[in-house]
Every structure is written in C-alpha cells, then in structure tokens.
Amino acid sequence: MSNKKRKYLEEFKAEALQLLRSKNWSAKSIEEELGTTKGLLSKRRRMDEYEKAGTGYEPVGETQEAKIKRLEREVSILRQKRS
C-alpha cells in the first residue's frame, strides 16, 4: 500500500460537506460511500465552522513546526488570491 497523501479538489470537499449537511447520514458513512480518507469530512466541517465564526482553524496539539508550515501555506494562498 502506498503512503502517498491523497489530494482532493476544493470543489469536491465543498460538495461532500454539503452532502453531509443535507443528508441525515454520518460523516463516516459518507466518507465510506465516496471512498475518501477517514476523518476528512469531520475535519472539513470543523474548519468551516471556525471560518464562519471568524476565529481561524488551529488544530489542538499542533507542533510549532506544523503551525509554521500551515501558516506559510496560508500566506502563499493569500498571496495568490491577491495577485
């Protein structure tokens, strides 16, 4: 089995999250049905809730190195959006 990290398009994640909100299914059952990574929808839902609240998403127990990498990615994304 490969250790490569799966990448999903933002549109796919948004549609999966919409499916979670519109159906009376658990995140686990939708993940199994779509064949996605375990925990993807739960994490995405939390991130979306933080974003709507305007507090930002900061994972609990995040190491300093992981936080720096995450913030660098966010800066990169914001720079691309601004361009």
N, CA and C atoms as an extended XYZ file, in Angstrom:
249
Properties=species:S:1:pos:R:3:atomname:S:1:resname:S:1:resid:I:1 pbc="F F F"
N         0.836       -1.182        0.000 N   MET     1
C         0.000        0.000        0.000 CA  MET     1
C         0.880        1.243        0.000 C   MET     1
N         0.505        2.217       -0.765 N   SER     2
C         1.286        3.439       -0.912 CA  SER     2
C         1.052        4.388        0.261 C   SER     2
N         2.093        5.140        0.619 N   ASN     3
C         1.986        6.127        1.689 CA  ASN     3
C         1.722        7.521        1.141 C   ASN     3
N         1.367        7.641       -0.131 N   LYS     4
C         1.118        8.939       -0.733 CA  LYS     4
C        -0.158        9.538       -0.145 C   LYS     4
N        -0.099       10.834        0.115 N   LYS     5
C        -1.242       11.549        0.649 CA  LYS     5
C        -2.209       11.858       -0.484 C   LYS     5
N        -3.479       11.556       -0.279 N   ARG     6
C        -4.478       11.851       -1.291 CA  ARG     6
C        -4.767       13.341       -1.308 C   ARG     6
N        -5.018       13.861       -2.493 N   LYS     7
C        -5.368       15.269       -2.669 CA  LYS     7
C        -6.767       15.328       -3.269 C   LYS     7
N        -7.609       16.137       -2.678 N   TYR     8
C        -8.963       16.311       -3.176 CA  TYR     8
C        -9.158       17.759       -3.590 C   TYR     8
N        -9.890       17.981       -4.663 N   LEU     9
C       -10.192       19.327       -5.107 CA  LEU     9
C       -11.092       20.020       -4.094 C   LEU     9
N       -10.946       21.321       -3.973 N   GLU    10
C       -11.769       22.096       -3.039 CA  GLU    10
C       -13.255       21.931       -3.362 C   GLU    10
N       -13.587       21.870       -4.658 N   GLU    11
C       -14.982       21.708       -5.062 CA  GLU    11
C       -15.537       20.375       -4.547 C   GLU    11
N       -14.717       19.330       -4.627 N   PHE    12
C       -15.136       18.016       -4.145 CA  PHE    12
C       -15.388       18.065       -2.644 C   PHE    12
N       -14.479       18.703       -1.901 N   LYS    13
C       -14.635       18.808       -0.455 CA  LYS    13
C       -15.889       19.598       -0.095 C   LYS    13
N       -16.120       20.697       -0.822 N   ALA    14
C       -17.298       21.527       -0.552 CA  ALA    14
C       -18.585       20.753       -0.837 C   ALA    14
N       -18.607       20.002       -1.926 N   GLU    15
C       -19.794       19.213       -2.258 CA  GLU    15
C       -20.016       18.090       -1.251 C   GLU    15
N       -18.948       17.473       -0.795 N   ALA    16
C       -19.068       16.419        0.211 CA  ALA    16
C       -19.590       17.003        1.525 C   ALA    16
N       -19.128       18.188        1.879 N   LEU    17
C       -19.594       18.856        3.091 CA  LEU    17
C       -21.070       19.226        2.955 C   LEU    17
N       -21.468       19.677        1.774 N   GLN    18
C       -22.876       19.999        1.515 CA  GLN    18
C       -23.735       18.739        1.626 C   GLN    18
N       -23.230       17.640        1.122 N   LEU    19
C       -23.930       16.366        1.225 CA  LEU    19
C       -24.114       15.978        2.691 C   LEU    19
N       -23.085       16.186        3.487 N   LEU    20
C       -23.150       15.883        4.922 CA  LEU    20
C       -24.243       16.711        5.599 C   LEU    20
N       -24.353       17.963        5.212 N   ARG    21
C       -25.351       18.853        5.823 CA  ARG    21
C       -26.770       18.564        5.341 C   ARG    21
N       -26.911       18.099        4.111 N   SER    22
C       -28.243       17.913        3.538 CA  SER    22
C       -28.835       16.529        3.817 C   SER    22
N       -28.011       15.571        4.106 N   LYS    23
C       -28.491       14.208        4.359 CA  LYS    23
C       -28.463       13.907        5.854 C   LYS    23
N       -29.202       12.938        6.241 N   ASN    24
C       -29.214       12.504        7.631 CA  ASN    24
C       -28.254       11.314        7.780 C   ASN    24
N       -27.054       11.470        7.246 N   TRP    25
C       -26.036       10.432        7.298 CA  TRP    25
C       -24.889       10.906        8.175 C   TRP    25
N       -24.136        9.968        8.675 N   SER    26
C       -22.954       10.312        9.455 CA  SER    26
C       -21.804       10.640        8.502 C   SER    26
N       -20.831       11.385        9.016 N   ALA    27
C       -19.651       11.706        8.218 CA  ALA    27
C       -18.952       10.417        7.789 C   ALA    27
N       -18.904        9.456        8.689 N   LYS    28
C       -18.230        8.187        8.390 CA  LYS    28
C       -18.893        7.465        7.217 C   LYS    28
N       -20.227        7.426        7.203 N   SER    29
C       -20.907        6.710        6.120 CA  SER    29
C       -20.720        7.421        4.779 C   SER    29
N       -20.695        8.751        4.785 N   ILE    30
C       -20.462        9.491        3.540 CA  ILE    30
C       -19.031        9.284        3.055 C   ILE    30
N       -18.069        9.305        3.986 N   GLU    31
C       -16.668        9.058        3.622 CA  GLU    31
C       -16.509        7.677        2.998 C   GLU    31
N       -17.176        6.686        3.566 N   GLU    32
C       -17.102        5.333        3.013 CA  GLU    32
C       -17.740        5.283        1.632 C   GLU    32
N       -18.880        5.940        1.473 N   GLU    33
C       -19.592        5.944        0.199 CA  GLU    33
C       -18.767        6.624       -0.898 C   GLU    33
N       -18.098        7.729       -0.538 N   LEU    34
C       -17.298        8.468       -1.519 CA  LEU    34
C       -15.888        7.903       -1.679 C   LEU    34
N       -15.473        7.060       -0.742 N   GLY    35
C       -14.130        6.489       -0.803 CA  GLY    35
C       -13.049        7.478       -0.408 C   GLY    35
N       -13.390        8.413        0.466 N   THR    36
C       -12.421        9.424        0.894 CA  THR    36
C       -11.650        8.968        2.123 C   THR    36
N       -10.676        9.752        2.485 N   THR    37
C        -9.854        9.499        3.650 CA  THR    37
C       -10.699        9.588        4.907 C   THR    37
N       -10.448        8.698        5.841 N   LYS    38
C       -11.170        8.693        7.111 CA  LYS    38
C       -10.931       10.012        7.844 C   LYS    38
N       -11.996       10.642        8.292 N   GLY    39
C       -11.892       11.878        9.053 CA  GLY    39
C       -11.901       13.145        8.213 C   GLY    39
N       -11.891       13.014        6.882 N   LEU    40
C       -11.839       14.180        6.000 CA  LEU    40
C       -13.024       15.116        6.234 C   LEU    40
N       -14.228       14.574        6.263 N   LEU    41
C       -15.409       15.427        6.402 CA  LEU    41
C       -15.517       16.055        7.776 C   LEU    41
N       -15.157       15.317        8.803 N   SER    42
C       -15.207       15.877       10.154 CA  SER    42
C       -14.240       17.045       10.280 C   SER    42
N       -13.047       16.881        9.752 N   LYS    43
C       -12.051       17.952        9.799 CA  LYS    43
C       -12.524       19.141        8.981 C   LYS    43
N       -13.047       18.861        7.802 N   ARG    44
C       -13.522       19.927        6.919 CA  ARG    44
C       -14.678       20.695        7.559 C   ARG    44
N       -15.572       19.980        8.240 N   ARG    45
C       -16.698       20.631        8.909 CA  ARG    45
C       -16.198       21.549       10.025 C   ARG    45
N       -15.225       21.077       10.814 N   ARG    46
C       -14.652       21.911       11.886 CA  ARG    46
C       -13.986       23.153       11.313 C   ARG    46
N       -13.211       22.978       10.248 N   MET    47
C       -12.537       24.108        9.614 CA  MET    47
C       -13.556       25.136        9.130 C   MET    47
N       -14.642       24.657        8.532 N   ASP    48
C       -15.685       25.534        8.024 CA  ASP    48
C       -16.369       26.296        9.166 C   ASP    48
N       -16.607       25.614       10.277 N   GLU    49
C       -17.232       26.265       11.429 CA  GLU    49
C       -16.326       27.338       12.013 C   GLU    49
N       -15.026       27.056       12.110 N   TYR    50
C       -14.079       28.066       12.592 CA  TYR    50
C       -14.053       29.267       11.649 C   TYR    50
N       -14.066       28.982       10.361 N   GLU    51
C       -14.009       30.048        9.362 CA  GLU    51
C       -15.239       30.947        9.457 C   GLU    51
N       -16.418       30.346        9.612 N   LYS    52
C       -17.650       31.121        9.725 CA  LYS    52
C       -17.670       31.963       10.997 C   LYS    52
N       -17.064       31.418       12.072 N   ALA    53
C       -17.015       32.148       13.333 CA  ALA    53
C       -15.949       33.237       13.316 C   ALA    53
N       -15.066       33.192       12.324 N   GLY    54
C       -14.016       34.188       12.200 CA  GLY    54
C       -12.865       33.992       13.159 C   GLY    54
N       -12.760       32.806       13.745 N   THR    55
C       -11.702       32.542       14.717 CA  THR    55
C       -10.483       31.892       14.100 C   THR    55
N       -10.608       31.368       12.900 N   GLY    56
C        -9.485       30.672       12.277 CA  GLY    56
C        -9.362       29.261       12.812 C   GLY    56
N        -8.776       28.407       12.030 N   TYR    57
C        -8.622       26.999       12.405 CA  TYR    57
C        -7.230       26.752       12.935 C   TYR    57
N        -7.145       26.329       14.172 N   GLU    58
C        -5.866       25.949       14.764 CA  GLU    58
C        -6.036       24.594       15.436 C   GLU    58
N        -5.496       23.552       14.845 N   PRO    59
C        -5.627       22.222       15.415 CA  PRO    59
C        -5.052       22.144       16.830 C   PRO    59
N        -5.737       21.404       17.697 N   VAL    60
C        -5.271       21.207       19.062 CA  VAL    60
C        -4.017       20.348       19.031 C   VAL    60
N        -3.009       20.714       19.810 N   GLY    61
C        -1.790       19.926       19.888 CA  GLY    61
C        -0.863       20.107       18.697 C   GLY    61
N        -1.067       21.140       17.930 N   GLU    62
C        -0.244       21.386       16.754 CA  GLU    62
C         1.167       21.784       17.188 C   GLU    62
N         2.157       21.142       16.608 N   THR    63
C         3.539       21.473       16.948 CA  THR    63
C         3.910       22.817       16.317 C   THR    63
N         4.960       23.412       16.809 N   GLN    64
C         5.387       24.701       16.275 CA  GLN    64
C         5.783       24.576       14.804 C   GLN    64
N         6.473       23.489       14.465 N   GLU    65
C         6.871       23.278       13.065 CA  GLU    65
C         5.646       23.130       12.168 C   GLU    65
N         4.657       22.367       12.628 N   ALA    66
C         3.440       22.170       11.838 CA  ALA    66
C         2.686       23.488       11.689 C   ALA    66
N         2.666       24.290       12.751 N   LYS    67
C         1.980       25.581       12.695 CA  LYS    67
C         2.671       26.506       11.704 C   LYS    67
N         3.996       26.518       11.711 N   ILE    68
C         4.749       27.363       10.770 CA  ILE    68
C         4.440       26.946        9.339 C   ILE    68
N         4.452       25.634        9.074 N   LYS    69
C         4.151       25.148        7.724 CA  LYS    69
C         2.736       25.537        7.307 C   LYS    69
N         1.782       25.368        8.230 N   ARG    70
C         0.392       25.710        7.932 CA  ARG    70
C         0.261       27.197        7.624 C   ARG    70
N         0.898       28.030        8.439 N   LEU    71
C         0.816       29.475        8.225 CA  LEU    71
C         1.510       29.899        6.929 C   LEU    71
N         2.621       29.241        6.597 N   GLU    72
C         3.291       29.534        5.330 CA  GLU    72
C         2.389       29.187        4.149 C   GLU    72
N         1.668       28.063        4.235 N   ARG    73
C         0.722       27.692        3.175 CA  ARG    73
C        -0.381       28.737        3.059 C   ARG    73
N        -0.896       29.184        4.218 N   GLU    74
C        -1.952       30.190        4.202 CA  GLU    74
C        -1.469       31.493        3.573 C   GLU    74
N        -0.261       31.909        3.906 N   VAL    75
C         0.312       33.132        3.323 CA  VAL    75
C         0.439       32.970        1.816 C   VAL    75
N         0.909       31.817        1.380 N   SER    76
C         1.070       31.549       -0.043 CA  SER    76
C        -0.270       31.627       -0.770 C   SER    76
N        -1.288       31.040       -0.180 N   ILE    77
C        -2.630       31.058       -0.773 CA  ILE    77
C        -3.173       32.488       -0.863 C   ILE    77
N        -2.984       33.238        0.223 N   LEU    78
C        -3.458       34.621        0.237 CA  LEU    78
C        -2.722       35.475       -0.787 C   LEU    78
N        -1.435       35.237       -0.956 N   ARG    79
C        -0.671       35.984       -1.962 CA  ARG    79
C        -1.183       35.663       -3.366 C   ARG    79
N        -1.506       34.402       -3.615 N   GLN    80
C        -2.018       34.003       -4.925 CA  GLN    80
C        -3.367       34.647       -5.185 C   GLN    80
N        -4.214       34.705       -4.152 N   LYS    81
C        -5.533       35.314       -4.312 CA  LYS    81
C        -5.428       36.810       -4.576 C   LYS    81
N        -4.457       37.439       -3.949 N   ARG    82
C        -4.276       38.876       -4.088 CA  ARG    82
C        -3.742       39.238       -5.471 C   ARG    82
N        -2.984       38.336       -6.080 N   SER    83
C        -2.360       38.618       -7.387 CA  SER    83
C        -3.366       38.639       -8.507 C   SER    83
